[in-house]
């Protein structure tokens, strides 16, 4: 399904995809793991390196950029299929499901429209899925191995794979913790120590490198480019709130119960969530490495200040497995109960499953008919396709451009590019650093032009304040239909207006 939804959209329309490819280019060209488009080319401490390294290796085999993009996206489609296949093989005979039914379930989940949207751009989730499943499979095989040699070999492999998962997506630390914990619960402490040591060996060079380059990042960019400890310190303890749980459940309900809204979705979602919770019983017994990984994953996502949607989609196949495992568990208990409890239980579970399957099916059919899987990337790409040629034709080769997709601008124009929106976390939300901080950042970066994609962009309010506070600092250089604008920077402009007003 991902292969059918590959588009010619520009890389960078989802922000991180552009950064991944920019880092891959830096690695492939021998510049190290650096953000070449930012002032001073700081180290990329926010992004684990395994996926950019994968892209860099593939780019050596593919045509030159931008023709290579379709090859790289196709590789993501293959990785998603591989991850789904590994999950079927891993759970086959562990869960009380026929192989064909398990395969259909995981295939249906892996083609969820939001997951296809994520996988059809250059995001790390498909590679993460492959490595995470392999790590959990090896960890559970180590628990079950009959010989000491096999146990230790599998535990070491599980630890290395868990470390690789964390080097693909930072949330891979969940499997780094889950695999040794599962082995400890199985009373295999030496194997647990070996798995933990292998993961630490895999992660240590990266963590040391991050610690060395942490100070490379300009203070104005910490929210987007800093380390995760920097982000949590910035967000504060207010991320621990019921809003975190609601934020995770919102996208789940929007997909699984798409035809229903408001309180009806809530009331139907409670029993569905109960079945997901019930599914962790079978998973903890038969696939404990995966179960503990998912529990740790959910705990981190709930408190994380980022929007949870992308994290939810990465775990979607696992949630589907837990839901149906829970349904089977509850049905088995209902059959063993006395009448009329057994009949009522069977009807309730069946109704819940039918509502979720129907709601999900409705969401899928409607979304694919409307082209939702690629709508957003095509829309953003169309906007940037107007701006990119102008930047190439109207700016000097050594110009520095500020925009909302700085990696994209650098990839397609060759101009140094920086963010036009500087911000910080405030609890679970974000706030602009204000017009004065924005001007200071633009001056430090020696920006020549500022691009605005439209009045609804994150950068628009602060740029509007900047225009009022510093009259003459920005001059309109070009306007496009629909709202995009380009401003030329004039650092010789007048002093700030007293209590400058927004025009």
N, C-alpha and C positions, 0 to 999 in steps of 0.2 A: 504493500500500500504506500510506503514511503517513496518507492521508486516511481510510482504513478503520480506523485505529487511534487516531484523535483521541478523547480522553476529556474528561470534565468535571473532571479532577483539578485540584487547586489549583496555581497557578503558584508555584514556589519549592520544590517537593518535591525537586528535584535541585540545589538551592542556587543555582547560577549563573543558572538561568532566572529565579528571583525577582529577583536583582540586576539582570539585564538589563532586566526590566520596570520595576523601581524607577528605574533610570537613565533609561529612556525617559520615565517620568512626570516626572522632574525636568526633562528637556529640554523636554518638551511644555508644562509649566507655567511655563517661563521662569526656573527656578532655576539653570540651568547644569548642568554635568556633575558632580553631587554625590550623595553617599550620604546622602540626607536623613534616614534613620532612625537614623544613628549620631550620637553626640555631636559637636557642632561641624560636622556635615555636611561631612566631608572630601571632597576631590576623589577621583574614582575612578581612581587611577593604575594600578591592576592590570588594568583592563578597557578595551581599545581601544574607541573610541566608535561605530564605523560601524554595528554591529548595533543598539545601543540607539537610534541616530538613525533607522534604518530602522523600528524598532518605534514610535518617537514619531511618525513621518510616517504610518504606517498607522493609528495610534490616532486620528488626526484624522479619518479616514474611517470608522472602525468605531464601533459603539455604545459607550456608556460602560462602563467596567470594573464588574463582571467579565464582562459579556456580550461584551466585545471579545476575550476570550481565545481563543474558538474561531476567530474571524477571523484572529488573529495566527498560531495554529497551522496553519490552512489555508494561510496564505501560506508558511509553512515547507515544507509539502508541495509547493507549486508550485515553490518554489526548488530543492528536491531534484530534482524532475523536470526543471527547466530545466538544472540542472548536469549531469545525466546526458545530456540531449540534446546539450548543448554538447560534452561529452566525445566522444560518437559522431561529431559533425560534425568535430571537431578531428582525431581519429585516423583517420577514414575516408580511405582511400587512402594514409595514411602507414604503416599496418601491413598486412601481406599477409593480410588477412582480408576476406571478403565483408561488405558493409555490414550485411546482415541478421544475420550471425553476431556481428559486433561489437556490434550493437544489443541482441541477446539477452543477450550476456555482460554488458554494462554494466547492463542492466535488472535482471538477476539479482543483480548485486553491489550495485546501489543499493537493492534491497529486502531486503538482509541485515537480519535481525532486530535486531542491535545498532544498525545505522545508522538504522533506522526508529525505534527507541527514542529515540535522540538527537534525530532530526528531529521527533518528535511532541511534544516539549516546546520551550520557547523557548530553544533553543541556537543559536549562531551558525554551526554547521557547514554548513547548506544554503547560506547566503549566501556563506560562505567558499569552498565548492566552485565556485559560479558564478564568482566573481571570480578565483580561482586559475586555473581552466581558461581563462578569457578572457585572462588575462595571459600564460600559456604559449603560447596559440594566436597572440596578437599578436607575441610574441617570436620564435617560429619563422617566422611570416610575414615578419618583418623580415629574418631571415637569408636568406630565399629571394627577397625582392623584387628585381626587375630594374632598377628605377630608384632614383636617390638620393633623390628626393622621397618615394617610397613607403616606402623603407627608414627614413627619418627619421621620417615620420609614424607608422609602425607601431612603431618603437622607442620614441617618446615615449608612445604609447598604452600599450604594454606596461609601461613604467616607472610610469605613473600607475596602471594596474590592479594592478601588483605592490605599489605603496604602499597601494592600497585593500585588498588582501588582508591586509597587515600591520596595517591599521587595523580589520580585522574580527576576526582572530585573530592574536595575537602571533607565532605560528609562520609567519605569512606573510612574515617576514623571509627565509625560505628562497627564495621566488620573487624577492624583491628582489635577492638575490645571484645566483640562477641565471640570470635573463634576461640581465643584462649579461655574465656569464661565458660563456654560450652564444654571444653575439654576438662576444665576443673570440676564442673558438675558431674562429669562422667568418671571422676576419680582417676584422671590421668594427668597428674601435676607436671611430670617431666615433659610430656607432650605439650601441655599448655605453656610451659616456660619456653620450650623450643619455638612454638608458634609466635609467642610474644617477642622473643629475641629476633626471629627472622623478620618480623614486621618492623621492629625498631631499627634493625640493620638497613632495611630498605628505606626508611623514612629519615634516618639521622642526617645524611648529607643534605637533603632538601631543607630540613629544619635549621641546620647550621647556616646554610646559604641565606635563608630568609632572615635569620637573626642578623647576619652581616649586612644585608642590603635593606633592612627595614627603614633606615633613616634616609634612603634615597628618595622616598616619596614626599613630594611637596605637601605641607600641612593642609593646603586647600583641597587636596585630592584624596585624603585618607579614606573618606566614605566609599569611594569607588575603587581605589587602588591600594589601600593599606592592608595590613594583616587583619586576620579575623579577631585577634585580641584587641586591636585598635578599634574595630567596629563595635565590639561588645562594650568596651569601656566608654565609647561615645554614646551608645544607645542607652546604657544604664539599666538598672533593675526593673524599670517599668515595662520591659519586654515580657516579664512574667505576669501575665494577666489573662483573664478569660478571653480577651480578644484574640490571643494566640490560638486557642483551640477553635474558636469560631472561624478564624481566618483559614485554618486547615480544612475544616468541614465544609466551608462554603463552596470551593471548587468541586469537591467530591459530590456534594448534593446536586450541583448544577449539571453534572454529567450523568450521574446514576439515576437521578429523578427529574430529568429535564422537563417533562410536561407539567410538573407540579410546581407551585409557587407559594411563598409566604409560609403561614403556619402549617398548611397541608404538607409541604415539603419537610418541615421540621418533624411533624408527627409521624410521617412515613419513614423519615431518616433514622429515628431512634431505634426501631426494631432492626433496621438494616445494619446500623452500627453495632447493635448487639450481636448479630450474626458474625460480623467481622471479628469482634472480640472473642466470640466462642471459637472461631477458627484458630486462634492462637493455641488452644489446647492441643489439638492434633499436631500443629506445627512444632510446638515445644517438645513434644515426644518424639517426632519422626524426622524433623528437620530443624534441630535446635539452633544451629549456627545462623540460619536464615531468620528464625523467629526472634532471637535476641538482637540480631542486627536491625530488624524492622522496629522493634520496641525502642531501641536506642535512637534510631533514625527519627521516629515520631517525636520523641522527647526533645531532640535538638530542634527539629523544624518548628515545634510549638513555641519555643522561646526565641527563635532566630528573628532578627529585625527585618530581614528581607521578606518580600511578598512570598507566600508559600507555594503558589501555583506550580512553578517549575519543579519544585521538590516533590510535590504530590504526583505529578505526571511521571517522574522517574520511577516511582514506586507503584505505579498503577497495576502492572501485572501481579505484583505480590498481594496487593489489596484484593484483587479479584480472586486469587487463590484462597486467601483467608476467608473471604465471604462465602465461597462455596464449600470450603472445608467446614466452616461453622454451620452452614445449613445442613450438611450431612450429619454433623455431630448432634445437632438438636433434633433432627428427624429420627435418628437412632434412639435417642432417649425417649422421644415421644412414643415410638412403637413399643418400647418396653413398659410404658406406663399403663395404668388401668384405664378402661373406658369410663367416662367420655373424654378424659384428659388426653388420651392418645389421639382421638379424632380431632379435637380442637387444636392440639399442637401441630398435627400434620397440616391442617388447613391454614393455620397462621403462617407457618414457615413457607408453605407453597405459595400463598398469596404474596408474601414479602419478596420471594425470589422472582415471581412473575412480574411484580411491579418494578423491581430493579432491572430485570432483563428487558422489559418493555420500555422503561424510561431510557435506558442506555441505548437500545436499538433505535428509538425515536431520535435521540440526540445524534447518533451516528449517521442515520439516513439523511436527516435534515442538514447536518453539517456538510456531508460530502456532496449533496445535491447543490448546496449554495456555494461550494468551494471554500468553506471556512478554513480548511487546513492551510491554505496559502494566501488567504485574503490579506492578512495584516502585513506579511512580508512584501506582497506585491504593491500594496498601497504606499508603504514607506519607501520602497525602492523607486516607485514612480516619482515621488517627491524629490528624492536625492538625485534621480537621473536628470532632473532639471538643474540642480545646483552644481553637480560635478563637472559638466562641460564648461560652465561659466568659470569655475575656479581654475580649470586647466588653461582656458583661453585668456583670462583677464587678470591673473595674478602672476607675479614674478616667481621664478623657480625657487628662490630662497624665502618666499613669503611664509608667514605662519598664520594659519587659519584656525579660528575658534568655531566649533560647531557641536551639535548634539551627538554625532556619530564620528568621533575623531579618528578612530581606526579605519573606518570606511573611507573617509576623506583622504587619508594618507595612502591607503592601498590603491585607490583609483585615480589620484591626482599627483602623487609624489610629493605633495606639499607637507611640511610639518604641520601637525594638527593637534589641538588641545581642546578640552571641554569648554563649552560656553556657559555651563551651569555648574557652579561650585556650591556644595551643600554639605549637610551633616545629618546624622541620625538624631532624632529626638524621640526616645521611646521606640514605638513600632512605626513611627512615621518619619518623614524627612522634612527639613526646612532649609531654605536658601541661606547662604552666609551673608547675603545682602549686597547692595550695589557697590559699596566701598570695597568690600573684599573681592568682588568680581573685577573691579577696575584694577586693583592691586595685582590680581592674578594675571590679567591681560597684559599689564605693563611688564611684570616679571618675565612673562613668556614672549615678549616682543611681538605680540599679535598684530597683524596687518589688517585682517578682515574678520568680521564676526558674521556668521550665518545663522539665520533664524528660520526654522522649518515651518512655522506658522504660529498664530496667536494662541493656540491651545497647547503649545509645548511647555515643558517644565521650565525652560530658560526664559520664556517670554515675559513673565511678571518682573523678574529682576532686571532684564534688559530695559524694560519700560521704565523702571525706577532709575536706572542708570542714565537714560536719556533725559529725565527730568532733573536729576541731581548734578549731572555734568553736561550742560548744554554745549554742543559743538564737539564733544569727544567722539561721537559716532555720527557719520554722515551716510545717508542712504546711497548706496552705489548701484543697487539693482533691486527691482521688485518683480515678483512673478504672480500670475493669477492664482488666487486661492490663499495668499498670505505669506508665502516664503519671501524673505528679504535678505539682502547682503549689505552690511555696513562697512565702510572704510573707517579705520581708526586714525584720529588726529590727536596725538599726544600734546600738541602745542595749543590745544583749545583753552578756553577761559577757565577760571577757577570755579569750584562748585557753587551752585546757586544756594543762597542761604535757605536752609530748610527746603531744598529743592522739591518741587512738586512733580508728580507723574503726569505727563501729557495725556 
